[in-house]
Amino acid sequence: RREKPRDGPLPRNTEASLRATPATISQGDTVVLSWNGFDAIPLHSWIGAYCPPTADLIDYLDFIWITEEATRTGKVQVGPLVNMRCVYEFRLFSENEGVVAVSNLVQFVGGPKEPMQGRLSLTHNTDEMRVMWVSDNKTVAVVQYGLFGDSAVSTAIAKSHTYQANDMCGPPSTTISQIYFRDPGHMHDALLTGLKPREKYRYRFGDGENWSDWFWFRSARSAANPDSQVNMFAFGDLGEWRTMMAPIPADRPYTTMQRIEQDLAEE
């Protein structure tokens, strides 16, 4: 992280503007930030991301330097951006003047109640599958599922829980801010039961109004078959990371995982 910007009211420059497009995005989309009203962007200028937009100047989520190329084009692309159940705002900083322009707000199509981070887990019973996901919904959380190609669906009610900053061990994890402790949303856990062995099932999760896409899985083999086996693919932490506002280089491990997925599909 760079040095913290000066705190206090936003000193908006009425002749300068910062625009974020598009203003409504989906999970994983990128945003183009463009600016006007400057004779020249000063050296050491940078753009900070704030989510929510009410955050103090010193409490920025991430930042990106204005490069020489960006000063020529008057714009920079950031992302892919993640739906963190809040609205994004971007602020353009000058080294000497502080904030010189503030962008319009950028929101997600799914909003804070969008069901995300869906994942599956086997249980000790071969006729079950656990579905887990995260959203801001505090009341209803359900999974609809059924045999692939069959219009009939069953419903499984999920249990939900969350945690607060005071549940953490100590600072900085107990400090509520954009980079230390953020509201984690609510974690939902539903158990699908009565599954037939080795069948393809479709499923989706949500709250009855806000749904995920339809996904599918194949249920486990029957425990009654003594010769049944499960093939597993395991891989370690690739040890790579990226900042929120920086693009993903083409040679990063994400492409490795795409190749692995292709190999598994071909088998």
N, C-alpha and C positions, 0 to 999 in steps of 0.2 A: 504493500500500500504506500501511496505517496504521502507527503505532509498533509495534515488536515487543513481544509480551507477555513477561512475565517467564519466564525459563527455570527448569527444575527439575522435581521430582516434581509430579504432578497433584494439587492440593489439592481433592479431591472433597468436595462438600457432601452429606452423607448424607440431608439433608432435601429436597434438590432432585433433579429428574430431567429428562432430556432424551431424548425418544423420536423415532426416525426411522422413518417408515412410508411405503411397505412396506419390509421388510428385504431383499427380493430384487427386483431390478428388471432391466429390459432396457435396452439402449443407447438413450439419449435420453429416458428416463423422468424424471419429477420425483419429489421426495421431500418429504413434509410433516414439519417439525420442530416438535414441541410440547413444552412444559415444564410442570412442576408443582412445588409446594413453595416457591413464592415469594409473599410478601405483595404485592410489587410488583417488577417488573424495574427495576433501577437505570438511571439515565441512562447513555448511552455504553456500553451492553451490546452485544455482538456475538457472532456464531457463526463459528467457523473450521472449515474443511474440511481433513481430513488423509487422505492416501492415499499410503502405507500408514498405518495407525493407530499404528505405532511411531515416527512422526516426532516430533522435538522440538517443544516449544511454539512456538518462534520460526520453525519451518519449516512454516508452513501453506500450503496450496495456494491458498486463496481465503478470503474472509470476506464477511459480510453484516451490516449494522447492524440492530439491533432497532428497528423503527419504532414510532410511537405506535399505529398500527393493530394491529401485532403484539402490543403490550403489552395491548391490550384483548381480542384473540381468543385469546392464549396460544399462537399457532402462526404459522409462516411456511413458505411453499413455496419450494423451491430447485430449480434445474435449468433446462433438461434437463441431466442428468449424462452424462458420457462414460466409457465403460469404458477405464480407463487401466491395465488388467491388475493391479489391486490392489483392496483392500477399503477402503471409505470409513468414516471416523469423524468425528463432529461434536462440537465442544467449545464450550460456552457460557461466555463471559468476562464478568466484571464489571470495570469500570475499576479498582476499588480492591482487589478480592479475587482477581483472576486467574481461573483456571478454577473454576466453581461447579457444573458438571454436564457429564457426558460421555455421548454417545448410545450406543445399541447399534450394531453393525456393519451396514453395508449392502453387499451383494455383488451381482454381476451373474449373471444366469442362465447366460450363456456362459462366465463365469470368464475367467482370463487367456489361455486357448487359443482364445477366440472369434476367428474370422477376420473382420477388419474392414478398412475403407478400401479396398475393391476398386475397381480402375480398369482401363481398357482402353487399349491403345496399338496403332496400326497399325505395320507394319514396311515395309521396302522391297518386300516380296513380297506380292502381292494375295491369296495363298492362306494368309496367316498372321494371327494376332492374338495380342498379348501380354496376359496377365492378371497383375496385381500386387496384392498385399494384405499386411497386417501381422497377426501374431499372436505369442504367446509360445512357439509350438512350435519346438523346436530340431532336430527330426529329420525327420519326413515332411511334405511339402507337395505337394499334387497338385491338379489341376483335372480335373473330369469335364465332358465336353461332347459334344454331338451335335445333329443337326438337330432343329429345333423340331417336336414332334409325333411324333418317332420315339423308341422306347424304347431303341434302341442308343446306347451312350455310348463314347467314347474317353477315355483318361487321359493327361494330360501331367504329367510330373514337374517340379517347380519347383526352381530354385536359390535358396538362402537366404543372407542375410548380415545383419550388424548392425554396430554401432560402439560404442565406449566413450568415456568422458569424456576420456581422454588422447588421443583422436583429434582433438579439437577444437583450435582455434587458440590459445585462451587464456581467462583468466577474463573474465566469470563463467561462460562456457560449459563450463569444465572443473570447475566446482564441482558436486558431486553433491548435489542438493537437490530439493525438489518443484517449484520454479519455474525453476531454472537448467538442470541436466542431469538428465533422467529416463531410465531405461532405455527405449529406443525400441522394444523388442521385436525381432522378426526380420522382415525384409522379404523376401517371396517373389516370384519372377519365373518364370512359366511361359509357354512358347511353344506355341500351338495351330497345328498345321500341317495341310495337306491340305484346306483349306476350299474348298467350291464357291463360285463367284462369286454375289453378291447373294442369298444364302440366309440364312434366319433360324436362328440357333443358340441353344440354351440351354446354360447352364453354371453350375457351382457350384465353390467352392474351399474347401479345408480340409486336414485331416490324416488323413482316413479315419474319424474318429469325430466330430470337431467340424466341422460344415459350415456354410457360408453358405446363404442362401436361393438358389433358382434364379433366375438372371437371363438376359437374352437380348441378343443383338446381331445386326446384319445384316452379313455379310461384304462385302468390297470388290468393286467391279466388276472384270471381267476386264481384265488389262493388254493383251490381244489386241485390245480394242475401242478404236480410236484416238479415237473420239468420247466416250469415257467421261469423266466429270468427278465431282468430289467437292464437295458443298456444305458449307460450314463456317459455324459460328456462333461468333463470338469476342466476348468482353467483358473489360473491364479490372477491376482490383481495385476493389471498391466502397468500400473505405476505411472499413469499419464493423467494429465489434468489440463483444463483450459479455463480462462477467465470467462465470465458470463457474456461480456460484450465482444469478445474476440472471435473471429471465424474459426472453424475447425479445419486445420490443414489437411490436404488430401492424403498425406502419408501417415496420419495418426492411426492408432490401433482400431478406430472405428471401422476402417476399411478391412482390417484383419478379421473382425467379427463378421463382416458381411461375407467374406470368403468362406469362413467356417460355416455360416448359415447355408451358403450355396452348396458346400460339400455334403452337409447333412441332408439337404433336400434331394440331391442327386442319388444318395444311397437309398 
